[in-house]
Amino acid sequence: MEDKEVYTSNKNNNLSIPITKNEKNDKKFNSQVVYPIISNGDSIGTVILLSKEPSTKMSDVETKVAQSAASFLGSQMEI
């Protein structure tokens, strides 16, 4: 979030960002898109899309949805 970079993971591996905490430390989400919300040049949060389905892979469509949501939320915070 601090680097203002988009993160996409399509595999359930150690490169996935742990989003939720669970007792067994197992990975429940196989794919994820993390998109920063930028307001007045500062990162104020993220939009996160997650998938539990093992065969689902995040594509450009999901990245664009996260981008649109982050852009909307960022512009609303500037008002």
Secondary structure by P-SEA (a helix, b strand, c coil): ccccbbbbbccccccccccccccccccccccbbbbbbbccccccbbbbbbbccccccccaaaaaaaaaaaaaaaaaaac
